[in-house]
Amino acid sequence: MDVLDLARTQFAVTGGLHFLFVVLTLGMAPLVAIMHTRWALTGGPRHEAMTRFWGQIYVINYALGIVTGLVMEFQFGLAWSGLSHYAGDVFGAPLAMETLVAFFLESTFLGLWIFGWGRLPRWLHLACIWLVTLTAYASAFFIMMANSFLQNPAGAVARGGRLELVDFGALLTNKALVFSFPHVVAAGLFTGGTVLIGASAYQLRRRTEHQDFFARSMRLGVVTAAIGIVFTMGFGYAQFAGVQEGKFDNTGAALGLALMMEIGQLLGLVVLLFLLPVIRWLPRWRWTHPLLIAMTPLPFVLAIAGWVAREVGRQPWMIWGRLTVADALSPGLTPGMVAASLAGFAGVLGLLAVVDYVLIARVIRRGPRDLDLGAGAPGETRAPALSF
């Protein structure tokens, strides 16, 4: 592989691994917020236990995902300085906003939520997790704004060999953004719902003592997954109206698109035609639980296939019609340099993905007992899930 192919592979691997964390974060945040809202309204131990259990899974995924996101920032300076030089004034603005939102606001509100358990007033504590959710979506919005500019460089003109922003409103209404952002949000909801289904199926198949806890979680997951897959497919198909001519002539993009559509349609049929109609009885049908567990990784595969279709289809352009990938590459790079950084980044991010899976799987196997989230709260009972 030459240096360009290595650099493209590096960004694809690190970007794909990072997005595995992102899509689950976008799906779990509103679910935890809904659970916390129920707890704030009712004060019941069942809703507290659900908030703490699924909230702990969210926190694990978020914490490790932040580290993987840091690697993405290095990519532009190390391998793609041509992009920064040519379009940094436009492309960098939404990335800067995302950094402010994600690393400052979102993490601040999440820290208040984690350490404010039993210390903050009830409604202020609830507001923190909703602000976490809103800032997570704002972060995704700015990332999609930047990516959509690469797909369709609206609102910018070339002056002096560089792009300058002349219409910020055009960035906000970019035809590559208006459907892709809700598509990504819906995919996150589908992923979060599917994780709830799979984890609950695992516990229910083991005949856990917390039958009602995981039965409720499974039903919530089915409803969320149904909503998510409907809007994922709807906004996904809506994007075809604005696709550039010839974008999916690329073999890799066509394969990613075909895989995404086939998996999406299959999962849509399963959730809408088989799971949703029997949602009341599904927790008791143990014969379905291995299938539900096996279904859990598929939304992640679907998400990666979607990104492959979206990004590979833009080749050979870094910015469609304006800047090629070859021109965006940093000068002076050698295959050895990029191969070394690729191995390092992929190794670190791959390890973080494994650690994320192991820690989440450990929490799921243990169930809603001896949770760390909220353990230091004044008057905390340590295992509220056992009290109902």
C-alpha positions in Angstrom: 0.0 0.0 0.0 1.2 3.5 -0.8 1.2 6.3 1.7 -2.2 7.6 0.6 -3.9 4.2 1.0 -2.3 3.8 4.4 -3.5 7.2 5.5 -7.1 6.5 4.3 -7.0 3.1 6.0 -5.8 4.7 9.2 -8.7 7.2 9.3 -11.2 4.5 8.3 -10.1 2.2 11.1 -9.9 4.9 13.8 -13.1 6.6 12.7 -15.0 3.3 12.6 -13.8 2.2 16.0 -14.7 5.6 17.5 -18.2 5.5 16.0 -19.0 2.2 17.7 -18.8 4.2 21.0 -20.7 7.2 19.6 -23.7 5.3 18.2 -24.3 3.6 21.6 -23.8 6.9 23.5 -26.5 8.6 21.3 -28.9 5.7 22.0 -28.3 5.2 25.7 -28.4 8.8 26.8 -32.1 9.5 26.2 -33.0 6.1 27.6 -31.2 6.8 30.9 -32.8 10.2 31.0 -36.3 8.7 30.5 -35.6 6.2 33.3 -34.4 9.0 35.6 -37.5 11.0 34.8 -39.7 8.1 35.9 -37.7 7.8 39.1 -37.9 11.5 39.8 -41.7 11.4 39.3 -42.4 8.2 41.2 -39.5 7.9 43.7 -39.8 4.1 43.3 -36.8 1.9 43.9 -37.4 0.0 40.6 -36.9 3.1 38.5 -33.9 4.1 40.5 -32.3 0.7 40.0 -33.0 0.9 36.2 -31.4 4.4 36.1 -28.4 3.3 38.0 -27.9 0.0 36.1 -28.3 1.3 32.5 -26.7 4.6 33.6 -23.5 2.8 34.6 -23.3 1.1 31.2 -23.7 4.5 29.6 -21.0 6.0 31.7 -18.5 3.2 30.9 -19.1 3.6 27.2 -18.9 7.4 27.3 -15.7 7.5 29.3 -13.8 5.1 26.9 -15.4 6.8 23.9 -14.0 10.1 24.8 -10.5 8.7 24.7 -11.1 7.3 21.2 -12.3 10.7 20.1 -9.0 12.3 21.0 -7.3 10.2 18.4 -9.6 11.6 15.7 -8.4 15.1 16.5 -4.8 14.1 15.8 -5.6 12.8 12.4 -6.1 16.2 10.7 -2.8 17.6 11.9 -0.8 14.4 11.3 -2.1 13.1 8.0 -4.5 15.7 6.4 -2.9 19.1 6.8 -3.9 19.9 3.2 -7.5 19.8 4.3 -6.8 22.1 7.2 -4.9 24.6 5.0 -7.5 24.7 2.3 -10.7 24.5 4.2 -9.8 24.9 7.9 -11.6 28.3 8.2 -14.9 26.5 7.3 -14.4 22.9 8.3 -12.7 23.8 11.6 -15.6 25.9 12.9 -18.1 23.1 13.5 -15.3 20.9 14.9 -14.4 23.6 17.4 -18.0 23.9 18.4 -18.2 20.1 18.9 -15.1 20.2 21.1 -16.6 22.9 23.3 -19.9 21.1 23.5 -18.5 17.5 24.0 -15.5 18.1 26.1 -16.8 21.0 28.2 -20.5 21.1 28.5 -21.4 17.4 28.0 -18.6 16.1 30.3 -19.4 18.8 32.9 -23.1 17.9 33.1 -22.2 14.2 33.1 -19.8 14.8 36.0 -22.5 16.7 37.9 -24.9 13.8 37.3 -22.5 11.1 38.4 -21.2 12.9 41.6 -24.5 14.7 42.3 -26.3 11.5 43.3 -28.1 12.2 46.6 -26.4 15.6 46.8 -28.1 17.7 44.2 -31.8 18.5 44.5 -33.9 15.9 42.7 -35.0 18.0 39.8 -31.6 19.6 39.3 -30.1 16.2 39.2 -32.6 15.1 36.6 -31.9 18.2 34.5 -28.2 17.2 34.4 -28.9 14.0 32.5 -31.2 15.7 30.1 -28.6 18.3 29.5 -26.1 15.5 28.9 -28.5 14.1 26.3 -29.0 17.5 24.6 -25.3 18.3 24.4 -24.6 14.8 23.1 -27.0 15.4 20.2 -25.5 18.9 19.7 -22.1 17.3 19.5 -23.4 14.9 16.9 -25.0 17.8 15.0 -21.7 19.7 14.7 -19.8 16.6 13.6 -22.5 15.9 10.9 -22.3 19.6 9.9 -18.6 19.2 9.3 -18.9 15.9 7.5 -21.8 17.2 5.3 -19.6 20.1 4.2 -17.2 17.6 2.8 -20.1 15.9 1.0 -21.5 19.2 -0.3 -19.4 22.3 0.3 -22.2 24.8 0.7 -21.8 28.3 2.0 -18.1 28.7 1.0 -16.2 30.3 -1.8 -12.6 29.9 -2.9 -10.4 33.0 -2.4 -6.6 33.1 -2.6 -6.4 29.3 -2.9 -8.5 28.7 0.3 -12.1 28.3 1.1 -13.9 31.0 3.1 -17.2 30.8 4.7 -19.7 33.3 3.3 -23.0 31.9 4.4 -23.3 30.1 7.8 -27.0 29.5 7.2 -26.0 27.3 4.2 -24.1 25.1 6.5 -27.1 24.6 8.7 -29.4 23.8 5.8 -26.9 21.8 3.8 -28.9 19.1 1.8 -26.3 16.6 3.0 -27.1 17.4 6.6 -30.9 17.9 6.9 -31.6 14.1 6.6 -28.2 12.6 7.6 -28.3 14.1 11.2 -31.7 12.6 12.1 -30.6 9.4 10.4 -27.6 9.1 12.7 -29.7 10.0 15.8 -32.3 7.4 14.9 -29.6 4.8 14.3 -28.3 5.5 17.8 -31.8 5.0 19.3 -32.1 1.7 17.4 -28.7 0.6 18.7 -29.5 1.6 22.3 -32.8 -0.2 22.2 -31.2 -3.3 20.8 -28.6 -3.4 23.5 -31.4 -3.2 26.1 -33.1 -6.1 24.4 -30.0 -8.3 24.1 -28.8 -7.7 27.7 -32.3 -8.3 29.1 -32.6 -11.5 27.1 -29.3 -12.7 28.5 -30.5 -12.2 32.1 -34.0 -13.5 31.5 -32.7 -16.7 29.9 -30.6 -17.2 33.0 -33.8 -17.1 35.0 -32.5 -14.1 37.0 -34.1 -13.1 40.2 -34.8 -9.7 38.7 -37.4 -10.9 36.2 -39.6 -7.8 36.4 -36.6 -5.5 36.1 -35.4 -7.0 32.8 -38.8 -7.6 31.5 -39.5 -3.9 31.7 -36.1 -3.1 30.2 -36.8 -5.5 27.3 -40.1 -3.9 26.5 -38.6 -0.4 26.6 -35.8 -1.7 24.3 -38.3 -3.1 21.8 -40.3 0.2 21.7 -37.1 2.2 21.3 -35.7 -0.1 18.6 -39.0 0.1 16.7 -39.0 3.9 16.7 -35.3 4.0 15.9 -35.4 1.6 12.9 -38.5 3.3 11.3 -36.8 6.7 11.4 -33.4 5.3 10.4 -34.8 3.8 7.3 -37.0 6.8 6.6 -34.3 9.4 6.8 -31.9 7.0 5.1 -34.0 6.7 2.0 -34.7 10.4 2.1 -31.0 11.1 1.5 -31.0 9.5 -1.9 -32.7 12.6 -3.3 -29.6 14.7 -2.6 -26.9 12.1 -3.6 -24.4 13.3 -6.1 -24.4 11.6 -9.5 -22.1 8.6 -9.6 -21.4 8.5 -5.8 -22.3 4.9 -5.5 -20.6 3.7 -8.7 -17.6 3.0 -6.4 -17.5 -0.7 -5.6 -16.8 -0.2 -1.9 -19.5 2.4 -1.5 -22.0 0.1 -3.3 -21.1 -2.9 -1.1 -21.5 -0.8 2.0 -24.8 0.6 0.8 -26.1 -2.8 -0.1 -25.0 -4.3 3.3 -26.6 -1.4 5.2 -29.9 -1.7 3.3 -30.1 -5.5 3.6 -29.3 -5.6 7.3 -31.6 -2.5 8.0 -34.5 -4.0 6.2 -34.1 -7.4 7.9 -33.9 -5.9 11.4 -36.8 -3.6 10.6 -38.9 -6.6 9.7 -37.8 -8.5 12.8 -38.6 -5.6 15.2 -41.8 -4.3 13.6 -43.4 -7.6 12.5 -42.2 -10.1 15.1 -41.0 -8.3 18.3 -43.4 -5.4 18.7 -46.7 -7.3 18.3 -45.6 -9.8 21.0 -43.9 -7.3 23.3 -46.1 -8.3 26.2 -45.1 -12.0 26.1 -41.6 -11.7 24.7 -39.8 -11.7 28.2 -41.4 -15.1 29.0 -40.6 -16.7 25.6 -37.1 -18.1 26.5 -36.8 -19.8 23.1 -36.5 -16.3 21.5 -33.8 -15.0 23.8 -30.8 -16.6 22.0 -31.9 -14.9 18.8 -32.3 -11.6 20.6 -28.8 -11.9 22.0 -27.4 -12.7 18.6 -29.1 -9.7 17.1 -27.3 -7.3 19.5 -24.2 -6.7 17.3 -26.1 -6.1 14.1 -26.9 -2.4 14.6 -23.2 -1.7 15.0 -22.5 -3.5 11.8 -25.2 -1.5 10.2 -23.8 1.8 11.4 -20.3 1.0 10.1 -21.7 -0.1 6.7 -23.5 3.2 6.5 -20.4 5.2 7.1 -18.5 3.1 4.5 -21.1 3.9 1.9 -21.2 7.6 2.8 -17.4 8.1 2.9 -16.1 5.7 0.2 -18.7 7.0 -2.2 -17.0 10.5 -2.0 -13.7 9.2 -3.4 -11.5 10.5 -4.9 -12.7 13.8 -3.4 -12.0 14.9 0.2 -14.3 17.9 -0.4 -16.6 17.1 -3.2 -15.6 18.9 -6.4 -13.1 21.1 -4.6 -10.2 19.2 -3.0 -9.0 15.6 -3.8 -7.9 13.2 -1.1 -4.4 13.2 -2.6 -4.2 17.0 -2.3 -5.4 16.9 1.3 -2.7 14.5 2.4 0.1 16.0 4.5 3.4 16.4 2.6 6.5 14.6 3.6 4.8 11.5 4.9 6.3 8.1 4.3 4.7 4.6 4.3 6.6 3.7 7.3 5.5 6.7 9.3 1.8 6.2 8.5 2.0 2.4 9.0 3.5 2.9 12.5 0.9 5.4 13.5 -1.8 3.2 12.0 -0.6 0.2 14.1 -0.4 2.4 17.2 -3.8 4.0 16.8 -5.6 0.8 15.8 -4.0 -1.0 18.7 -5.0 1.5 21.3 -8.5 2.0 20.0 -9.0 -1.8 19.5 -7.9 -2.3 23.1 -10.3 0.3 24.3 -13.1 -1.4 22.4 -12.3 -4.7 24.0 -12.1 -3.1 27.5 -15.5 -1.4 26.8 -17.1 -4.7 25.9 -15.6 -6.5 28.9 -16.7 -3.9 31.4 -20.2 -3.6 30.0 -20.5 -7.4 29.8 -19.4 -7.7 33.4 -22.1 -5.2 34.5 -24.7 -7.1 32.5 -23.7 -10.4 34.0 -23.8 -9.1 37.5 -27.1 -7.5 37.1 -28.6 -4.6 39.2 -26.7 -5.2 42.4 -23.6 -3.6 43.9 -23.6 -0.8 41.3 -20.9 1.8 41.5 -23.0 4.6 40.1 -24.5 6.5 43.0 -22.8 4.2 45.5 -21.5 7.1 47.6 -24.8 8.9 47.8 -26.0 9.8 51.3 -28.4 7.1 52.5 -27.6 4.9 49.5 -28.9 1.3 50.1 -26.2 -0.3 47.8 -28.7 -2.7 46.1 -32.0 -0.9 45.5 -33.0 -3.4 42.8 -33.3 -6.1 45.5 -35.9 -4.1 47.5 -38.9 -4.7 45.2 
